[in-house]
Amino acid sequence: MDKQAQANTLHCDLLVVGSGAGGLATAVTAARLGLKVVVAEKEAEFGGTTAWSGGWLWVPRNPLAIAAGIEEDPAQPRQYLHSELGEDFDAALADAYLSHAPRMVDFFQRHSLLRFIDGNLIPDFHGHSAGAATGGRSVCAAPFDGRLLGAHIHSLKKPLDVISLWGMGIASGVELRHFLNASRSLTSFAYVTRRVLAYWRDCLLHGRGMRLVNGNALAAALGASALQTGVELRLSSPVHQLLREQDKVSGALLDTPDGPLTVVAKRGVVLACGGFPHDVARKRQLLTHAPTGQEHWSAAPASNTGDGLRLGETVGGVMGEMESPMALAPVSLVPRADGSTAHFPHLIERAKPGLIAVTANGQRFCNEADSYHDFVSALLRATPAGQLAEAWLLADHRFVRRYGLGAVKPAPMPLGRWLRSGYLQRGNTLQELARRCGINPVALEQQVARYNQQAAAGQDNDFAKGDTPYNRVQGDKDNAWPNPCMAPLQHGPFYAVKIVPGSLGSFAGLATNASAQVLDEQDQPIAGLYAVGNDMHSMMGGHYPSGGITLGPAMTFGYLAAHHAAGRQPDANV
């Protein structure tokens, strides 16, 4: 090898492609196990989809739950997965996950800067399924001090602007309730005032907020831990080819700001590129509701274009198959001042009392308080063949000022810009609103009258809204009406936001074994190649049994991949 070639070659033990939770969890674990690790990220910022996420992980029997006295038989979460996944239940992957996910949480609590807070009151999505729990299976990244990243804080992807307040992340749970109650409670008003003032102080001193929460805290803590353990993080460095030596993946070719770079990775390559939510060709192939590949609007970063999947396929990896290739979520299209469009994921307000969702026929089509994945699945089923899937979230004035609606923030934030842009539609009467939205006005009035009658009684006889623990915890326990998820729509003017099918990311990915090794057409591992996060075919088989079933497996199988690459048992002491 000549001197020029040597100058453009980097040697390491493990190359990780992608810097979301899956990739960074792999990198931190591998570095703690003594490997020299390089992380290649194609964007100029690290954090991937994780940095925009809620930061929740589904981890049954996790250490925080056990410390709180919540102990359950291991058979219970396994039964829940089996009842939810049915024929898509993969015993090897499920058992590996349920066994090692709690160990993964303990590992990061002991060997990284990442800390977790419990979600012991958060139920599984489907409370009527066998093995479902009403809590004790969730953890979330604890708030993180961005100053611990030093100068690297400016390389961390910021929270998604349309779901934050002036770019400030708001933690779910108690903090979010304070923000929703700021105009009704002096305690909440004082809390919000302190948070906002601290945020603007940080912006003046540091150029951005330093109290990081949710997925931004998760990405930051993992990034800081990676840097602390000697991981080399290379940004703006997309991988365009995998290298093989004697049937083993041995590295990759990168395009870097300094030119082409060959990375030789003795222990292999881990693909963690975030799946294919913005790969038009792959969406056209796999999504029946997106015949051109354009009719699906993901809230994931635009750079998630299926790079890892294509790289894996070039060396023999195969894509798994599933009925629902996407982690579905209803999305509204938010016009930005620069002419671009943001994709707002509707995850929270649908369960609050005083909102319904209807299609153009003026009829409800589902339980609005069900999970985002279930909501879009119902919309797709309700859409006649050949028609675009779309619906409207409708609420009255009281609701919008109390909870907001999509990108529209609650009082005291103004509504004018949203009305002027057309994102938010308003009518003094239901008929006027229906005409503005192209909804059948007679049918809508009849639907709202029926819904109001049921809300007053506290019983949704059509779709059982508020019938499960998950519905109720997402509602409002202080609701004046009997059902925490229902209230009449009766205080005009009335408002609506159009929603379309979208996702939080993709489920379908490269088939792997329980060590996250990528498999070929004969179900044999491809030596030196791993896939984690949304590049790995989801162990949930296209189902969505609970919140956190993306980040939980992403970090757990990253943890397992690192141990396998290091030749260590995952339960060995570090």
N, C-alpha and C positions, 0 to 999 in steps of 0.2 A: 504493500500500500504506500503510495507516494505521500509526501508531506502535506500537500493540499487536501488529499482525501482524508488523511488522519486529522487534519484541523477541522474538518467538517463531520467528524464522527464522535458520538458521545456514547460511552459505555455505562451501563447500569445493570442492576439485577431485574428490575420490574418497571415496565413502562405502562402508565395508566393514561388512557385517552378519554379526557372529559373530567370536569371539576365540580360536578354536583355531589350530592351526599354519597352516592354509590362509589364514585371514583375517589373522592377524598377519604372516605372510610377505609377503602382498600389501601390507599397510600399510607395513611396514618398507621394502620395495623401492620402493614409490611415493614414500615420503617421501625416500628417498635420491636419487630421480630428480627431486626438486624440487617434488613435489605436496603440497598441503595435504590431509591425510587425517583423516577421522573414523572411528572404529570404534564401532559400536553393538552392545552385548551385552545380551541380555534378562535374563541372570542377574545377581545382585549380585556375582559373582566372574567373573574372566576365566580362560581356559585351555581351556574346553570339554572334549571327550573327550581331547584331547591331554594334558591335565594328569593324566589317569588311565592313560595308555598307557605302553608300554615305551620310547617315544621313538626307535624304530628307523626308518631310511629305507633302502629298496632303491635304491641308486644305482650301477649298473655303471660301471666306469671312473672312479670318484671320485678326487679328488686324494689322499686318504689312502692308497688302495690303490696308486696310481702311485708315491707317495713311498716305499712299502714294496717297490717293485720288482715289483708285480703289474700287468702290462700285458696286456690281451687285445684281440684283434681286435674291432672294433665289431660285426662280423657275429655274434659268439657270443651276446651277450645278446639280440640281435634274433631269432636262431634259436630261443633258448629261449622267448621270448615267443610266437613264431609257433607253436611246437610245443605250448605250453601252452594258448593261446587258440583255436587252430584257426580256425573260421569267424568267431569273435568278434574276431579280430585286426584292428585299425584301423591301417593303415600310417601315416596322417598323425599320429595321436596318439602311436603308438609311436615314430616317428622323432623327433617333437618332444621327447618325454620323454627318450629315450636321448641325444639331442644336448645338451639343455639342463640335465638334472639335475646333471651334474658341474659345469657353470658356476654353477648355483644354489648348490651347496655352497661353491664358491670365493667367490662373491659374499658369502655370509653370514659366511664366515671372515674376509673382508677388511673388510666394511662393517657389522658388527654385533657385539654382545657374545656371540653364539652361537659356541661352539666344538664340534667333533665329535671323537669317538673312533672308531677303526676297528673294524669287525667282520670282519676279514680271514680269520677262521677259521670263519665262519658259512656253511654251505652253503645252496643253494637247496632248496626243499621236495622237489622231485621229481628225485632224482639220476639216474633212468634216462631222462629226457627229453633230446632233442637240445639241445645248447647249455647244459646245466646246469653250474653251477660249484660247486666245493667251498669257495669263499671269495672275498673281494675285492670283493664287491658290496654291502656293508652298512656304514652308519655310524650312530652314535647320538649324541645330545646328550651332551656332557661334563658332569660335575657342575658346578653353578652355585651361587654364593654368593648366597643370597637377600637379603643385606643390600644388594646393589646395586640392589634395587628400592625401597629406602627404605620409606616408609610404605605404598607400594603392595603390599608383600609380603602385607599382610592382605587384599588384594583378589584374590589368586591362589588358585584352587581347590586345596585340599589333596589329597594322594594318596588314592585310594580306600581307605577304612578296612579293608575285609576282606582286602585283598591287601598291606597294610603291617603293620608291627609297632609297635603303639601309635601309629600315624600316621606312623611313620618309613619313608620309602621305602628300599628296598634295591636297589642297582644289580645288574643281571644280570651274569653272568660271574664274575669273580674274587671280587667282594664276596659274591655269593649263595653261592658255594662255601664261603667262610669262615663264613657263618651256618649252613649245613648241617653244617659240620664242627666247630662250636664245642664240642661235647661230646666230640670225639674227638681234637682237636689243640690243644696249648697255644698254638701260633702263631695259630690261628683264634680260640681263646678270647680271647686278648689283643686281637686286632683287633676282635672284636665288642664286647668290654668298652669299648674306646676309643670306638667308634661310638655305643654306647648312652649312655655318660656324656656325650659331646658333644651328643647329641640332647636329653637331659633338661636340660642346661645351657642350650641354646638355647631350650627351652620356658620355662624360668624367666625368661630375660632378654628373650625376644622374643615369647613366646606360641606359637611353633611352631618346627620344625626349620629351620635355615638352610642346611644342606648338601643341596641339591636334586639329585635324580638322575632318570634315565629321562625320561618325558614331562613330569614336573613341571619338570625343568630346562629342557627344550625350550620349554615355555610361558613360563617365567620369563625366559629369555634373550631370547626374541622380544618379550615384553611390555616388558622393560627397554629393549630396543633401540628399540621403537616410541616409548616415552616420551622417550627420549634424542633422537630425531629429530623431536620435535614433534608426533607423532600425538596427537590428542585422543581419549581413551578414555572412552566414556560407558557406564556400567554401569546395570543395571536399566532399560534403555531399548529395549524391543521395538519392532520395525518392524511396522506394521499395514497399510501401503499404499505401493506404489511410485507415483512421479509420472512422467508423460510429458509431453514437449513436442515437438511436430512429429515424432512417431513415434520419439522418442529417450527412453530412461529418463533422467530428469534429477534424481532425488532420491527422498526418501521422507518419510513421516510417521511420527514416533516418539512413543511414550508414555514420558515421562521422569518422574523423581521430582518435577520442577518443573512438570509439565503437558505438554500436547501441544507438539511441536516439529517444524517443517518444516525439513528439511535439503535444500538445493539443492546438487547435486553436478555441477559443470560437465563432468567427464570420465566420470561414470557411477556405477553401483552394483555392488558385488561381493557376491554371495550366498555365505556361508560359515557356514551355520547348523547344520551337523552332521548333515544327512540326516533320516531318518524312523524311527529304531529304536523310538520310543515313540508313533508315530502309529497308533492302533488301527485307524482306517478304512483307512489305506493298507496296513497289514499284512493286514487281512482281505481286501483286494483282491488282494494280490500273493503271499501265502504260503499254499501249500496245506496246510501242517501247522498253520496257525493259522486255522481256519475262522471263529472269532469275533474274531480279531485279538488275543486274549489269550494264546494258547498259545505265545508266543515271548517269551523273557526276555533282553533285551539288557543287557549290562554298561555301556553308554553312559549318560551323564547323563540323568535323566528329562526334562530340558528339551528334548531333541532330538526335537521333535515334528513335523518336516516343514515348519516355517515358511517356509524358503527356497524349497522346492519349490512351495508354494502361491502365494507371491509371484511367482515366475517364471511360473507358469501364468496368472496374471491378466493378464500383458502379452504372452501368446503363446508362452511357452516350453513345450516338450513333454518328457515323461518318456521316457527310453530304456527299452528292454525287454531283459531278460536272464533266463536260466534260474534263476540264483541271485541274488535281489535283496539278499541280506544277506552280510556277512562273518561266516560262521557260527563259533560257538564253543560248546563244552559249558559249561553253567552250572549251578551248584547254588544253591539258594535258602536263604540264610543268615538265620535269625531274629535280629533285633536286640533289645536290652533294651527299647527303646521301643515294641515291637510291630510295627515296620516290617520289611521283608524286603530284604536286599541280594542282589545277583546276582554270585556269584563266578565269574570265568572261569577254567576249568581249562586253563592253557597250558603248565605246566612238568612237573608230577609224573607225567603219563601215560606218559612215556617212561622213567621210572626203573625199575630192575629189581625185580620183585616185585609188580606190579599188573596186574589184568585188568579189562576192562569186559564186562559181560553184560547182556542184557535179562531180562525176567521168566521166559523159558524156560530160563535158566541157561546160555545159549550165548554165546560171544564172537561179535562181528559185524564186527570190523575189526582193523587194526593199531593198537594203542593209542598207539604212538609217532609216528604220522603227524600232520600238522598239524591244528590245531583245526578248520579248515574241512573238511578231509577226514573227520575223525572224525564230525562232525555229519551230513555228507552221507551217510556210511555208516549212521548210526543211522536217518536218515529213510528210506533204502532198505530197511532191515531191519524197519521198522514196518509191519504190515499196515494196509491202508486202513481208515479209520474209528477206529483206535486212537490214543491219545495216545503220542507218542514220548517214551520215557524209558528210562533204563538206570541201572546201578549200577557205580561204581568200587569194586573189592574189593581188599583188601590184608591182609597179616598184621601182627602186632604189631611185628615188626622194621621193616617198611617205614614204618609210621605214625610211629614214634619217630625214624626216621632222616630221612625226607623230609617228613613231614606228609601231610595228605590234604585238599585243598581249603582251606577256611578254617582247618582244624585245623593248628596249627603243630607242628613236630617237638619232641623233647625239648630242653630240660627244661620246655617249656610244658605245662600240665596239660590233660587230656582231659575233666574232669568237666562243665564247662558245655556242651560239645558233646553229650555223652551225655544230659544232662538235657533239653536242648532237643529232642532227637530228630534233630538234623542229622546226627550220627554214630551209626550203628548198630553194635552189637557182639554177637558170639556166641562162646562158648567153642569151639564147633565150627562147621564150615561149615553143617551142617544147621540148627543153632540160628540162625545168621545168616540163612540163606535164609528160614526161617519168619518172622523179624522183617521182612524186606524184601519178602515176597511173591514170592520166587523159587522155582522148581522145585528142591527140595533134592537129589533124586537126580541130576538133570541137572547141577546145579552141582558136586556131588562128582565126577562123571565128567569134567566139563570141567576142573576144577582138577587132577585126576590126570593128564589128558592134557597139560595145559600144563606141569605140573611136570616131566614126563618130557622134554618138548622143551626146557625151560629148562636142565635138567641137561646136555643135549647141545649147547645153544647155538644151536639151529636151530628157528625157528617155521615148521613145515611148513604151517600153516593160513593165516597172513596175512603172513609174511615180516617179522616185527618185527625191527628192527635191521639191515635189509638195505640201507639207504641211508645216505649220510653224514649227512643231517639227523637221521635216527633216532639214529645213534650219538652225535652231538655233544650231543643232548638227554638221552642216557642217563647212565650213570656209569662212567667209564673205570676206576674203582677197584673195580668189581664183582668179587666173588670167582668168579663164574660166567663161562663163555666169552663170552656175549653181553652187551654193556653195557646192554642194554634188558630183559634177562630174568633172573629168579631165581625159584626155587620159592616158592610160598605154603605155608609149613609151620610157622610159629611162632605158634600161637594165643596169645591170642584173635584172632579175625578181625574186620575192620571194613569198613564200606561207607558210601558217600555217594551219594545219588541225584542224577543229572544229567538235565537237560532241554535241549531245543534253545534256543540263544540266539545272541548275536552280539556282535561288537565295534563294530558300526555297520552302516550300510546301504551297498550298492553302487549300486543303481539311483538315478539322479538326472536332472537336466536335461541334455539333449543339448547339447554344445558343440563348437566347432572347436578347433584346436590353439592358439589364443590365449585359450582359455577363454571366448570369447564364447558366450552362450546362443543356440541356434538355434530358429527357429520351425518350423511344420509343413512349410514348403518348404525346410528346411535352410539358411535364410538367417539371418545374424546379426541379433539384435535390438540396435540401436544403444544403447550405453550400459549394457548389462547383461552381467555376467560371473557365472560360477559356479565355485567351487573347492571342494576338500575333498570331503566326502560329499554336498554339494549338486550336484556335477558327476557326471554319469553316468560310472562308473568305466571307465577305459581298459582295465581287465583283463576287462571283459565278464562279470563274475560268477565269474571264476576267481581262484585264490589261489596264484600260483606261488612266492611267497617271502615271508618276513617283511619288513615295511616297505613293502608295496605300497599302503598307504593314505597314510601320512605323506609318502612320497617324492613321489608325484604331487601331493598337496595343496600342498606347498611349491613344487614346480616350476611347476605351472600357476598358482599365485598369483604367482610371480616373473614368469611370462610375461604374465599378465593386467595386472600393474602396468606392465610395459614397453609393452604395447599401449595402455593408457589414457594413458600419458605420451607416446605417439608416438615411442618410442625402440626401436631394435633391441636384442634381448636380449643380444647379444654385444658391445655398445658399451661402452667404458670409462666408468665413473661418475666 
